[in-house]
Amino acid sequence: MFVSILKKAVPLPKLTQFDRYLFVGPHPDDIEIACGGTAALLTKLHKQVTFIIATNGSVGGIDQSVTSEQLVEIRQQEAMRSAEMLGVTDVRFLPYDDGGDYDQGAMKKDIVATILDVQPQVVFCPDYTVPSECHPDHLNVGKVTTEAVFVASWDKLTARIGLDGSVVGTALAYYYTHKPNSYVNVCTTYKLRREAVACHASQFTQTDLHNLTTYFNLREIRFGLRSAKRRAEGYRVLALTHQHCFPEASEY
């Protein structure tokens, strides 16, 4: 009962009610896979949407004859086509190598700089608390982005890393999560997500694409049934109040 009272006193924000959004992806395909329907819906609602691709994707790829340097260029081109399909034109690529071996402090500063520039009201990133997640880039980018949102909230902290300004009140929305508490209706945009994922041809065989589509199709239906939305993408959302000294938010 106490948590129910807290939910009414400190409710979760409705994800589609804002104007400016930042999606942070570990690799050039993660945003589309996890929340392409949401991104497409937001652009259709004339919201400002920015993508950050945190690593260059130089390790992945089904064609082993392609060099890492060639793959980086291919994956950036695929990411741009995919984002354009979702209505997103502001895509920013960070210079970090795929595979977890990079300076997380430098990555955090780059993400903070983008947050200060874009002034997002919601930041999407992977849920780094998922017990089954083993990919270092997913874990690192989720944690680094979470810390970047906190740093970006304070002038003195941004000044400490050589940046100016702050953004107050940014909500976090974790995708690839095992504890979704907020759902976005993607009945009108889920097909765009599928088409956007298919743009990443360097990553998926037809069998891979079929299996991925089947899984996320079932996931959308599952979340749709849970939220009475028919098809939905699910997120673990934390408003500003939930992000510090509010452990009950884990039960939302």
C-alpha positions in Angstrom: 0.0 0.0 0.0 2.8 2.4 0.8 4.3 2.1 -2.6 0.9 2.7 -4.2 0.7 5.9 -2.2 4.1 6.9 -3.4 3.2 6.2 -7.0 0.4 8.7 -6.7 2.5 11.3 -4.8 5.5 11.0 -7.1 4.2 9.5 -10.4 6.2 8.4 -13.4 6.2 10.9 -16.3 4.4 10.0 -19.5 7.2 9.5 -22.0 5.5 11.1 -24.9 4.6 14.4 -23.1 8.0 16.1 -23.6 9.6 18.0 -26.4 13.3 17.0 -26.5 14.8 13.5 -26.4 18.2 11.9 -26.5 18.7 8.2 -27.3 22.2 6.7 -26.4 23.1 3.5 -28.2 26.1 1.3 -27.4 26.3 0.3 -31.1 24.9 1.5 -34.4 21.9 -0.7 -34.2 20.8 -0.9 -30.6 18.5 2.1 -30.5 16.5 0.8 -33.5 16.3 -2.7 -32.1 15.2 -1.7 -28.6 13.1 1.5 -29.2 12.8 2.2 -32.9 9.0 2.3 -32.6 9.2 4.9 -29.9 11.7 7.1 -31.8 9.5 7.0 -34.9 6.4 7.9 -32.9 8.2 10.9 -31.3 9.4 12.2 -34.7 5.8 11.8 -36.0 4.7 13.9 -33.1 7.2 16.6 -34.2 9.5 16.1 -31.2 13.2 16.9 -31.2 15.1 13.5 -31.2 18.9 13.0 -31.2 20.8 9.8 -31.4 24.3 9.2 -29.9 26.1 6.1 -31.1 28.7 5.5 -28.4 31.0 3.0 -30.1 32.0 2.5 -33.7 30.8 -1.0 -34.1 34.2 -2.1 -35.5 34.0 -5.7 -34.0 30.6 -6.8 -35.2 29.8 -8.0 -38.7 28.9 -11.2 -40.5 31.5 -10.8 -43.3 34.8 -11.5 -41.7 36.7 -10.3 -44.8 35.7 -6.7 -44.1 38.3 -4.9 -42.1 37.4 -3.0 -38.9 38.1 0.3 -40.7 35.7 -0.6 -43.5 33.1 -1.8 -41.1 33.1 1.4 -39.1 32.2 3.3 -42.3 29.6 0.8 -43.4 27.9 0.8 -40.0 27.8 4.6 -39.9 26.1 4.6 -43.3 23.6 2.0 -42.1 22.9 3.9 -38.9 22.2 7.1 -40.9 19.8 5.3 -43.3 18.1 3.6 -40.4 17.7 6.8 -38.4 16.4 8.7 -41.4 13.7 5.9 -41.8 12.6 6.7 -38.2 12.5 10.4 -39.0 15.7 11.2 -37.0 18.3 13.5 -38.7 20.5 14.4 -35.7 22.8 11.4 -35.3 26.1 11.8 -33.4 28.9 9.2 -33.5 31.5 9.0 -30.7 35.0 7.7 -31.6 35.2 4.7 -29.2 36.2 1.2 -30.3 33.6 -1.5 -30.0 34.3 -4.0 -27.3 34.6 -2.2 -23.9 38.3 -1.2 -24.1 38.0 2.6 -23.9 38.2 5.6 -21.5 34.8 5.7 -19.8 35.6 9.1 -18.3 36.1 10.5 -21.8 32.9 8.9 -23.1 31.0 10.4 -20.1 32.3 13.9 -20.9 31.3 13.5 -24.6 27.8 12.4 -23.5 27.5 15.3 -21.0 28.6 17.7 -23.7 25.8 16.4 -25.9 23.3 16.7 -23.1 24.2 20.3 -22.5 23.9 21.0 -26.2 20.6 19.2 -26.8 19.0 19.9 -23.4 16.9 16.7 -23.5 14.1 16.2 -21.1 14.4 12.4 -21.4 17.5 10.3 -22.0 17.2 6.7 -23.2 20.0 4.2 -22.6 20.5 0.5 -21.9 19.5 -0.8 -18.4 22.9 -1.8 -17.0 21.3 -3.5 -14.0 19.9 -6.4 -16.0 21.3 -9.6 -14.3 21.6 -11.5 -17.6 23.4 -8.7 -19.6 27.0 -9.7 -20.4 28.0 -7.3 -23.2 30.5 -4.8 -21.8 29.4 -2.0 -24.1 25.8 -2.3 -23.0 26.8 -2.3 -19.4 29.3 0.5 -19.7 27.2 2.8 -21.9 24.1 2.4 -19.6 26.2 3.2 -16.5 28.2 6.0 -18.1 25.0 7.6 -19.5 23.3 7.5 -16.1 26.3 9.2 -14.5 26.4 11.8 -17.4 22.8 12.7 -16.7 23.7 13.3 -13.0 26.8 15.4 -13.9 24.9 17.4 -16.4 22.5 18.5 -13.7 25.1 20.6 -11.8 27.1 23.6 -13.1 29.9 22.9 -10.7 30.3 19.3 -11.9 30.2 20.3 -15.6 32.8 23.0 -14.9 35.0 20.3 -13.2 35.3 18.5 -16.6 35.8 21.7 -18.6 32.2 22.3 -19.7 29.6 25.0 -19.1 26.0 25.0 -18.1 23.6 22.4 -16.8 20.3 20.6 -17.5 17.9 20.2 -14.6 15.0 17.6 -14.4 16.1 15.1 -17.0 14.2 11.8 -16.8 15.9 8.5 -17.6 14.3 5.8 -19.6 16.1 2.4 -19.6 15.6 0.1 -22.6 16.7 -3.6 -22.8 15.2 -3.7 -19.3 13.9 -6.6 -17.2 11.7 -4.3 -15.1 9.7 -2.1 -17.4 7.3 0.4 -15.6 6.3 2.5 -18.5 5.1 1.6 -22.0 4.8 3.5 -25.3 2.1 2.5 -27.8 3.9 1.6 -31.1 0.9 0.2 -33.0 1.4 2.8 -35.8 5.2 2.6 -35.9 6.4 -0.9 -35.1 6.8 -1.7 -38.8 9.1 1.2 -39.2 11.2 -0.3 -36.4 11.5 -3.5 -38.3 12.5 -1.7 -41.5 15.0 0.4 -39.6 16.6 -2.7 -38.1 16.8 -4.3 -41.5 19.0 -1.4 -42.7 21.8 -2.9 -40.6 22.6 -5.6 -43.2 26.2 -5.9 -42.1 25.1 -7.4 -38.8 22.3 -9.8 -39.6 21.7 -12.8 -41.9 18.1 -13.3 -43.0 17.8 -16.0 -40.3 19.2 -13.6 -37.7 16.7 -10.9 -38.8 13.8 -13.3 -38.7 14.7 -14.5 -35.2 15.2 -10.9 -34.0 11.9 -9.8 -35.5 10.0 -12.7 -34.0 11.4 -12.0 -30.5 10.6 -8.3 -30.5 7.3 -8.9 -32.2 6.3 -11.2 -29.2 7.8 -8.7 -26.8 5.7 -5.8 -28.2 2.6 -7.9 -27.9 3.5 -9.0 -24.4 4.0 -5.3 -23.3 0.9 -4.3 -25.2 -1.2 -6.8 -23.3 0.4 -5.7 -20.0 -0.4 -2.0 -20.7 -3.7 -2.3 -22.7 -2.0 -0.8 -25.8 -2.0 -3.8 -28.2 1.7 -3.2 -29.1 4.1 -1.4 -26.9 7.8 -0.9 -26.1 8.7 -1.0 -22.4 11.1 1.1 -20.4 12.2 1.4 -16.8 11.6 5.1 -16.2 13.0 7.3 -13.5 12.0 10.9 -13.1 14.4 13.3 -11.4 12.9 12.7 -8.0 13.3 8.9 -8.3 17.0 9.1 -9.2 18.5 9.8 -5.8 17.6 8.5 -2.3 14.3 7.0 -3.5 14.7 3.2 -3.4 11.0 2.6 -3.7 11.3 3.6 -7.3 12.7 0.2 -7.9 9.3 -1.2 -7.1 7.3 1.0 -9.5 
